[in-house]
Amino acid sequence: PGYPNGSVDLSDAIYYTTVTLSTTGYGDIAPVTQQARLINAFIITPLRIAFLVLLIGTTLEVLASQGREMFRVARWRKNMDKHVVVIGYGTKGRSAVDTLVNNGTSRDAVVVVDPGSIAQEEAHADGLAIVNGDATRREVLRRAHVDRAQQVIITTARDDTTVLATLTVRQLNPDAYIVAAVREQVNVPLVRQSGADSVITSS
């Protein structure tokens, strides 16, 4: 685009050097004007590079996080026997896990079952293995290997869900020690009849 004497001035040199180093390409050798090239060299191209670096960094972070989670899941699946399944990771569930850990239970021996994304993120941040799903469903509990669990702690937000989860757990594992938390005292006998060994009332 117009170099009759074949010369290239400083702005041209900066532009071509920047574009070459950034591997963004010349396109049709535009922009043409000196001002446009300087803007491209000092503003547009650095922004492209920054975006690329951010994209790569974010991708690597996601892959690393997924890798850590896969390693954690593989680790607890390998050693899955006589473990503790915690159903529901709200305030009561977190308190139960803290009590277990403070009394010598390894976090690797605890599996959380919860359908909520926030609860799953919190359990993940606490270094726990997670099974996503409804604990009243057999296939979800099987993924947590509840049939091989030594203890199951049920701390759902609703008493009717607690009853169903207790029934399902007891059907899958007749020998596990089941601790269930209910909100209403009137529901304690029903939860016991469903198979719970210990029932805690908490509002």
Secondary structure as the mmCIF struct_conf table of DSSP 4:
data_model
#
loop_
_struct_conf.conf_type_id
_struct_conf.id
_struct_conf.beg_label_comp_id
_struct_conf.beg_label_asym_id
_struct_conf.beg_label_seq_id
_struct_conf.end_label_comp_id
_struct_conf.end_label_asym_id
_struct_conf.end_label_seq_id
TURN_TY1_P TURN_TY1_P1 PRO A 4 ASN A 5
HELX_RH_AL_P HELX_RH_AL_P1 LEU A 10 SER A 22
TURN_TY1_P TURN_TY1_P2 THR A 23 THR A 23
TURN_TY1_P TURN_TY1_P3 GLY A 27 ILE A 29
BEND BEND1 THR A 33 THR A 33
HELX_RH_AL_P HELX_RH_AL_P2 GLN A 34 ILE A 39
HELX_RH_PI_P HELX_RH_PI_P1 ASN A 40 ILE A 44
HELX_RH_AL_P HELX_RH_AL_P3 THR A 45 LYS A 78
TURN_TY1_P TURN_TY1_P4 ASN A 79 ASN A 79
BEND BEND2 ASP A 81 LYS A 82
STRN STRN1 VAL A 84 ILE A 87
BEND BEND3 GLY A 90 GLY A 90
HELX_RH_AL_P HELX_RH_AL_P4 THR A 91 ASN A 102
TURN_TY1_P TURN_TY1_P5 ASN A 103 GLY A 104
HELX_RH_3T_P HELX_RH_3T_P1 ARG A 107 ALA A 109
STRN STRN2 VAL A 110 ASP A 114
HELX_RH_AL_P HELX_RH_AL_P5 SER A 117 ALA A 125
TURN_TY1_P TURN_TY1_P6 ASP A 126 GLY A 127
STRN STRN3 ALA A 129 ASN A 132
BEND BEND4 GLY A 133 GLY A 133
TURN_TY1_P TURN_TY1_P7 ALA A 135 THR A 136
BEND BEND5 ARG A 137 ARG A 137
HELX_RH_AL_P HELX_RH_AL_P6 ARG A 138 ARG A 143
TURN_TY1_P TURN_TY1_P8 ALA A 144 HIS A 145
HELX_RH_3T_P HELX_RH_3T_P2 VAL A 146 ARG A 148
BEND BEND6 GLN A 150 GLN A 150
STRN STRN4 GLN A 151 ILE A 154
BEND BEND7 ALA A 157 ARG A 158
HELX_RH_AL_P HELX_RH_AL_P7 ASP A 159 LEU A 172
TURN_TY1_P TURN_TY1_P9 PRO A 174 ASP A 175
BEND BEND8 ALA A 176 ALA A 176
STRN STRN5 TYR A 177 VAL A 182
BEND BEND9 ARG A 183 ARG A 183
HELX_RH_3T_P HELX_RH_3T_P3 GLN A 185 ASN A 187
HELX_RH_AL_P HELX_RH_AL_P8 VAL A 188 SER A 194
TURN_TY1_P TURN_TY1_P10 GLY A 195 GLY A 195
BEND BEND10 ASP A 197 ASP A 197
STRN STRN6 SER A 198 THR A 201
#
